[in-house]
Amino acid sequence: MVYSTENVTGTVGFIQWVNQAATLDGTGILFPGIIMAVFFIMAVRMLAAPENTPGKSIAASAFVAMVLSVFARVLELVSTGYMTIWITATAFCAVWLYIENRN
């Protein structure tokens, strides 16, 4: 399928077109994939530092992914369900950090 740029009227439209055209089947999984890659790269990089606990690393990574998913949702690059998954993951990580640091 060929994706036409005829309906692209601005920057946001162009980004949405890239999201759809980057995957040849039109599923628009480019930006969800980028957000997941940022999460994993950030988590692994933070886990490499000896002063970071796994809870801190995962929570910080989930928070950044949540913020990115909210921005991507505003631009209609990801679904509401995808954004909700990252919000839920951040909430679970906040509880994990609370339990880890309550002593």
VMD Tcl script that builds the backbone (N, CA, C; Angstrom):
set m [mol new atoms 309]
animate dup $m
set s [atomselect $m all]
$s set {name element resname resid chain x y z} {
  {N N MET 1 A 0.841 -1.171 0.000}
  {CA C MET 1 A 0.000 0.000 0.000}
  {C C MET 1 A 0.890 1.238 0.000}
  {N N VAL 2 A 0.538 2.211 -0.799}
  {CA C VAL 2 A 1.286 3.454 -0.883}
  {C C VAL 2 A 0.547 4.503 -0.065}
  {N N TYR 3 A 1.280 5.154 0.810}
  {CA C TYR 3 A 0.683 6.190 1.650}
  {C C TYR 3 A 0.942 7.541 1.011}
  {N N SER 4 A -0.127 8.240 0.704}
  {CA C SER 4 A -0.032 9.524 0.043}
  {C C SER 4 A 0.078 10.636 1.060}
  {N N THR 5 A 0.853 11.647 0.709}
  {CA C THR 5 A 0.999 12.804 1.584}
  {C C THR 5 A 0.023 13.920 1.214}
  {N N GLU 6 A -0.975 13.622 0.410}
  {CA C GLU 6 A -1.928 14.645 -0.025}
  {C C GLU 6 A -2.737 15.221 1.129}
  {N N ASN 7 A -3.058 14.402 2.146}
  {CA C ASN 7 A -3.895 14.862 3.249}
  {C C ASN 7 A -3.082 15.445 4.402}
  {N N VAL 8 A -1.779 15.515 4.274}
  {CA C VAL 8 A -0.932 16.055 5.335}
  {C C VAL 8 A -1.007 17.570 5.278}
  {N N THR 9 A -1.484 18.170 6.380}
  {CA C THR 9 A -1.676 19.616 6.382}
  {C C THR 9 A -0.746 20.360 7.324}
  {N N GLY 10 A 0.004 19.650 8.132}
  {CA C GLY 10 A 0.894 20.338 9.069}
  {C C GLY 10 A 1.897 19.367 9.665}
  {N N THR 11 A 2.601 19.849 10.660}
  {CA C THR 11 A 3.636 19.046 11.289}
  {C C THR 11 A 3.056 17.811 11.965}
  {N N VAL 12 A 1.974 17.980 12.703}
  {CA C VAL 12 A 1.359 16.834 13.393}
  {C C VAL 12 A 0.848 15.827 12.375}
  {N N GLY 13 A 0.241 16.300 11.315}
  {CA C GLY 13 A -0.212 15.406 10.260}
  {C C GLY 13 A 0.933 14.645 9.620}
  {N N PHE 14 A 2.074 15.314 9.462}
  {CA C PHE 14 A 3.239 14.648 8.894}
  {C C PHE 14 A 3.763 13.571 9.835}
  {N N ILE 15 A 3.800 13.846 11.130}
  {CA C ILE 15 A 4.260 12.848 12.095}
  {C C ILE 15 A 3.308 11.663 12.116}
  {N N GLN 16 A 2.004 11.917 12.037}
  {CA C GLN 16 A 1.033 10.823 11.974}
  {C C GLN 16 A 1.214 10.013 10.696}
  {N N TRP 17 A 1.503 10.683 9.602}
  {CA C TRP 17 A 1.747 9.975 8.351}
  {C C TRP 17 A 2.988 9.092 8.460}
  {N N VAL 18 A 4.055 9.603 9.070}
  {CA C VAL 18 A 5.274 8.815 9.259}
  {C C VAL 18 A 4.973 7.591 10.115}
  {N N ASN 19 A 4.179 7.766 11.170}
  {CA C ASN 19 A 3.829 6.648 12.045}
  {C C ASN 19 A 3.095 5.555 11.276}
  {N N GLN 20 A 2.214 5.923 10.369}
  {CA C GLN 20 A 1.476 4.935 9.582}
  {C C GLN 20 A 2.321 4.364 8.450}
  {N N ALA 21 A 3.103 5.198 7.787}
  {CA C ALA 21 A 3.849 4.755 6.612}
  {C C ALA 21 A 5.127 4.003 6.979}
  {N N ALA 22 A 5.636 4.184 8.188}
  {CA C ALA 22 A 6.875 3.506 8.580}
  {C C ALA 22 A 6.691 2.003 8.677}
  {N N THR 23 A 5.508 1.572 9.022}
  {CA C THR 23 A 5.200 0.145 9.004}
  {C C THR 23 A 4.412 -0.121 7.736}
  {N N LEU 24 A 4.849 -1.056 6.970}
  {CA C LEU 24 A 4.272 -1.255 5.643}
  {C C LEU 24 A 2.817 -1.701 5.663}
  {N N ASP 25 A 2.375 -2.257 6.796}
  {CA C ASP 25 A 0.976 -2.692 6.858}
  {C C ASP 25 A 0.054 -1.624 7.434}
  {N N GLY 26 A 0.586 -0.475 7.814}
  {CA C GLY 26 A -0.241 0.630 8.285}
  {C C GLY 26 A -0.725 0.523 9.711}
  {N N THR 27 A -0.099 -0.351 10.513}
  {CA C THR 27 A -0.554 -0.520 11.893}
  {C C THR 27 A -0.137 0.618 12.797}
  {N N GLY 28 A 0.836 1.401 12.416}
  {CA C GLY 28 A 1.241 2.544 13.216}
  {C C GLY 28 A 1.912 2.163 14.515}
  {N N ILE 29 A 2.853 1.227 14.457}
  {CA C ILE 29 A 3.526 0.792 15.675}
  {C C ILE 29 A 4.910 1.406 15.832}
  {N N LEU 30 A 5.228 2.409 15.042}
  {CA C LEU 30 A 6.541 3.034 15.136}
  {C C LEU 30 A 6.730 3.730 16.476}
  {N N PHE 31 A 5.828 4.613 16.845}
  {CA C PHE 31 A 5.994 5.371 18.075}
  {C C PHE 31 A 5.801 4.530 19.337}
  {N N PRO 32 A 4.874 3.579 19.374}
  {CA C PRO 32 A 4.866 2.673 20.527}
  {C C PRO 32 A 6.182 1.901 20.665}
  {N N GLY 33 A 6.753 1.507 19.541}
  {CA C GLY 33 A 8.046 0.819 19.577}
  {C C GLY 33 A 9.160 1.711 20.075}
  {N N ILE 34 A 9.136 2.980 19.666}
  {CA C ILE 34 A 10.149 3.924 20.127}
  {C C ILE 34 A 10.028 4.134 21.633}
  {N N ILE 35 A 8.812 4.249 22.138}
  {CA C ILE 35 A 8.607 4.441 23.576}
  {C C ILE 35 A 9.091 3.227 24.353}
  {N N MET 36 A 8.812 2.035 23.858}
  {CA C MET 36 A 9.291 0.825 24.539}
  {C C MET 36 A 10.813 0.744 24.499}
  {N N ALA 37 A 11.410 1.129 23.378}
  {CA C ALA 37 A 12.871 1.111 23.273}
  {C C ALA 37 A 13.495 2.092 24.257}
  {N N VAL 38 A 12.905 3.282 24.383}
  {CA C VAL 38 A 13.401 4.260 25.356}
  {C C VAL 38 A 13.309 3.692 26.767}
  {N N PHE 39 A 12.199 3.025 27.078}
  {CA C PHE 39 A 12.036 2.428 28.402}
  {C C PHE 39 A 13.133 1.401 28.682}
  {N N PHE 40 A 13.334 0.471 27.760}
  {CA C PHE 40 A 14.314 -0.588 27.989}
  {C C PHE 40 A 15.746 -0.055 28.029}
  {N N ILE 41 A 16.087 0.847 27.133}
  {CA C ILE 41 A 17.440 1.406 27.127}
  {C C ILE 41 A 17.702 2.182 28.406}
  {N N MET 42 A 16.729 2.979 28.833}
  {CA C MET 42 A 16.901 3.766 30.052}
  {C C MET 42 A 16.995 2.869 31.284}
  {N N ALA 43 A 16.171 1.824 31.340}
  {CA C ALA 43 A 16.197 0.915 32.490}
  {C C ALA 43 A 17.530 0.190 32.584}
  {N N VAL 44 A 18.021 -0.323 31.468}
  {CA C VAL 44 A 19.298 -1.042 31.476}
  {C C VAL 44 A 20.444 -0.099 31.825}
  {N N ARG 45 A 20.401 1.099 31.269}
  {CA C ARG 45 A 21.465 2.073 31.553}
  {C C ARG 45 A 21.464 2.470 33.024}
  {N N MET 46 A 20.295 2.650 33.600}
  {CA C MET 46 A 20.225 3.028 35.015}
  {C C MET 46 A 20.587 1.854 35.920}
  {N N LEU 47 A 20.266 0.646 35.517}
  {CA C LEU 47 A 20.636 -0.522 36.316}
  {C C LEU 47 A 22.144 -0.734 36.347}
  {N N ALA 48 A 22.853 -0.226 35.348}
  {CA C ALA 48 A 24.304 -0.373 35.299}
  {C C ALA 48 A 24.999 0.480 36.362}
  {N N ALA 49 A 24.344 1.525 36.819}
  {CA C ALA 49 A 24.939 2.380 37.849}
  {C C ALA 49 A 24.761 1.719 39.210}
  {N N PRO 50 A 25.829 1.583 39.975}
  {CA C PRO 50 A 25.733 0.856 41.256}
  {C C PRO 50 A 24.882 1.561 42.312}
  {N N GLU 51 A 24.705 2.858 42.212}
  {CA C GLU 51 A 23.929 3.571 43.231}
  {C C GLU 51 A 22.424 3.457 43.030}
  {N N ASN 52 A 21.988 2.956 41.891}
  {CA C ASN 52 A 20.557 2.826 41.607}
  {C C ASN 52 A 20.049 1.442 41.983}
  {N N THR 53 A 18.896 1.421 42.624}
  {CA C THR 53 A 18.242 0.147 42.913}
  {C C THR 53 A 17.361 -0.226 41.715}
  {N N PRO 54 A 16.973 -1.490 41.611}
  {CA C PRO 54 A 16.061 -1.852 40.512}
  {C C PRO 54 A 14.749 -1.070 40.557}
  {N N GLY 55 A 14.250 -0.793 41.741}
  {CA C GLY 55 A 13.004 -0.030 41.857}
  {C C GLY 55 A 13.133 1.367 41.293}
  {N N LYS 56 A 14.222 2.048 41.630}
  {CA C LYS 56 A 14.454 3.400 41.107}
  {C C LYS 56 A 14.598 3.386 39.592}
  {N N SER 57 A 15.345 2.423 39.101}
  {CA C SER 57 A 15.594 2.357 37.665}
  {C C SER 57 A 14.313 2.114 36.878}
  {N N ILE 58 A 13.532 1.142 37.308}
  {CA C ILE 58 A 12.297 0.816 36.592}
  {C C ILE 58 A 11.279 1.938 36.740}
  {N N ALA 59 A 11.196 2.530 37.933}
  {CA C ALA 59 A 10.233 3.614 38.146}
  {C C ALA 59 A 10.570 4.837 37.299}
  {N N ALA 60 A 11.826 5.211 37.249}
  {CA C ALA 60 A 12.210 6.367 36.439}
  {C C ALA 60 A 11.964 6.096 34.959}
  {N N SER 61 A 12.285 4.890 34.517}
  {CA C SER 61 A 12.066 4.532 33.118}
  {C C SER 61 A 10.574 4.511 32.778}
  {N N ALA 62 A 9.765 3.975 33.683}
  {CA C ALA 62 A 8.323 3.936 33.454}
  {C C ALA 62 A 7.734 5.342 33.427}
  {N N PHE 63 A 8.245 6.226 34.279}
  {CA C PHE 63 A 7.756 7.601 34.302}
  {C C PHE 63 A 8.055 8.312 32.983}
  {N N VAL 64 A 9.266 8.155 32.486}
  {CA C VAL 64 A 9.626 8.786 31.206}
  {C C VAL 64 A 8.777 8.214 30.077}
  {N N ALA 65 A 8.579 6.895 30.081}
  {CA C ALA 65 A 7.744 6.270 29.055}
  {C C ALA 65 A 6.300 6.751 29.164}
  {N N MET 66 A 5.819 6.956 30.388}
  {CA C MET 66 A 4.456 7.455 30.572}
  {C C MET 66 A 4.319 8.866 29.998}
  {N N VAL 67 A 5.280 9.720 30.291}
  {CA C VAL 67 A 5.232 11.092 29.774}
  {C C VAL 67 A 5.267 11.079 28.244}
  {N N LEU 68 A 6.148 10.260 27.673}
  {CA C LEU 68 A 6.213 10.164 26.215}
  {C C LEU 68 A 4.914 9.629 25.622}
  {N N SER 69 A 4.299 8.655 26.302}
  {CA C SER 69 A 3.049 8.100 25.777}
  {C C SER 69 A 1.907 9.104 25.875}
  {N N VAL 70 A 1.905 9.940 26.911}
  {CA C VAL 70 A 0.867 10.978 27.010}
  {C C VAL 70 A 1.029 11.985 25.876}
  {N N PHE 71 A 2.269 12.414 25.621}
  {CA C PHE 71 A 2.493 13.332 24.497}
  {C C PHE 71 A 2.115 12.681 23.173}
  {N N ALA 72 A 2.477 11.411 23.011}
  {CA C ALA 72 A 2.141 10.705 21.772}
  {C C ALA 72 A 0.633 10.546 21.629}
  {N N ARG 73 A -0.080 10.363 22.741}
  {CA C ARG 73 A -1.544 10.247 22.687}
  {C C ARG 73 A -2.179 11.577 22.288}
  {N N VAL 74 A -1.631 12.674 22.780}
  {CA C VAL 74 A -2.156 13.988 22.415}
  {C C VAL 74 A -2.019 14.204 20.901}
  {N N LEU 75 A -0.928 13.693 20.334}
  {CA C LEU 75 A -0.708 13.809 18.892}
  {C C LEU 75 A -1.369 12.681 18.108}
  {N N GLU 76 A -2.111 11.808 18.806}
  {CA C GLU 76 A -2.816 10.669 18.230}
  {C C GLU 76 A -1.870 9.700 17.525}
  {N N LEU 77 A -0.714 9.446 18.158}
  {CA C LEU 77 A 0.257 8.502 17.627}
  {C C LEU 77 A 0.166 7.141 18.300}
  {N N VAL 78 A -0.455 7.085 19.486}
  {CA C VAL 78 A -0.672 5.825 20.195}
  {C C VAL 78 A -2.126 5.795 20.659}
  {N N SER 79 A -2.565 4.612 21.034}
  {CA C SER 79 A -3.954 4.474 21.483}
  {C C SER 79 A -4.077 4.842 22.962}
  {N N THR 80 A -5.292 5.039 23.392}
  {CA C THR 80 A -5.554 5.337 24.794}
  {C C THR 80 A -5.167 4.158 25.677}
  {N N GLY 81 A -5.393 2.954 25.199}
  {CA C GLY 81 A -5.019 1.765 25.965}
  {C C GLY 81 A -3.525 1.684 26.200}
  {N N TYR 82 A -2.747 2.031 25.182}
  {CA C TYR 82 A -1.287 2.009 25.323}
  {C C TYR 82 A -0.845 3.028 26.372}
  {N N MET 83 A -1.424 4.206 26.336}
  {CA C MET 83 A -1.097 5.228 27.318}
  {C C MET 83 A -1.503 4.768 28.718}
  {N N THR 84 A -2.650 4.126 28.836}
  {CA C THR 84 A -3.125 3.643 30.128}
  {C C THR 84 A -2.193 2.583 30.708}
  {N N ILE 85 A -1.625 1.755 29.853}
  {CA C ILE 85 A -0.672 0.745 30.318}
  {C C ILE 85 A 0.526 1.417 30.983}
  {N N TRP 86 A 1.057 2.467 30.384}
  {CA C TRP 86 A 2.214 3.152 30.974}
  {C C TRP 86 A 1.836 3.909 32.242}
  {N N ILE 87 A 0.634 4.465 32.304}
  {CA C ILE 87 A 0.192 5.131 33.530}
  {C C ILE 87 A 0.069 4.107 34.655}
  {N N THR 88 A -0.485 2.938 34.356}
  {CA C THR 88 A -0.623 1.872 35.349}
  {C C THR 88 A 0.749 1.364 35.787}
  {N N ALA 89 A 1.663 1.197 34.842}
  {CA C ALA 89 A 3.016 0.742 35.183}
  {C C ALA 89 A 3.710 1.742 36.095}
  {N N THR 90 A 3.518 3.023 35.838}
  {CA C THR 90 A 4.121 4.049 36.692}
  {C C THR 90 A 3.507 4.019 38.093}
  {N N ALA 91 A 2.214 3.784 38.180}
  {CA C ALA 91 A 1.562 3.690 39.492}
  {C C ALA 91 A 2.086 2.486 40.274}
  {N N PHE 92 A 2.224 1.339 39.609}
  {CA C PHE 92 A 2.783 0.160 40.278}
  {C C PHE 92 A 4.210 0.413 40.737}
  {N N CYS 93 A 4.983 1.104 39.931}
  {CA C CYS 93 A 6.367 1.414 40.311}
  {C C CYS 93 A 6.418 2.378 41.490}
  {N N ALA 94 A 5.467 3.302 41.553}
  {CA C ALA 94 A 5.411 4.212 42.694}
  {C C ALA 94 A 5.122 3.445 43.976}
  {N N VAL 95 A 4.219 2.477 43.906}
  {CA C VAL 95 A 3.936 1.632 45.072}
  {C C VAL 95 A 5.164 0.815 45.435}
  {N N TRP 96 A 5.866 0.277 44.427}
  {CA C TRP 96 A 7.086 -0.490 44.650}
  {C C TRP 96 A 8.131 0.377 45.363}
  {N N LEU 97 A 8.311 1.605 44.912}
  {CA C LEU 97 A 9.271 2.498 45.562}
  {C C LEU 97 A 8.851 2.824 46.995}
  {N N TYR 98 A 7.565 3.005 47.210}
  {CA C TYR 98 A 7.087 3.281 48.563}
  {C C TYR 98 A 7.399 2.116 49.491}
  {N N ILE 99 A 7.100 0.902 49.028}
  {CA C ILE 99 A 7.372 -0.282 49.857}
  {C C ILE 99 A 8.869 -0.460 50.062}
  {N N GLU 100 A 9.657 -0.196 49.060}
  {CA C GLU 100 A 11.102 -0.348 49.145}
  {C C GLU 100 A 11.725 0.645 50.117}
  {N N ASN 101 A 11.169 1.855 50.218}
  {CA C ASN 101 A 11.780 2.920 51.012}
  {C C ASN 101 A 11.071 3.237 52.315}
  {N N ARG 102 A 10.097 2.451 52.728}
  {CA C ARG 102 A 9.349 2.807 53.938}
  {C C ARG 102 A 10.087 2.480 55.228}
  {N N ASN 103 A 11.144 1.738 55.165}
  {CA C ASN 103 A 11.899 1.421 56.409}
  {C C ASN 103 A 12.843 2.511 56.796}
}
mol reanalyze $m
mol bondsrecalc $m
mol representation Tube
mol addrep $m
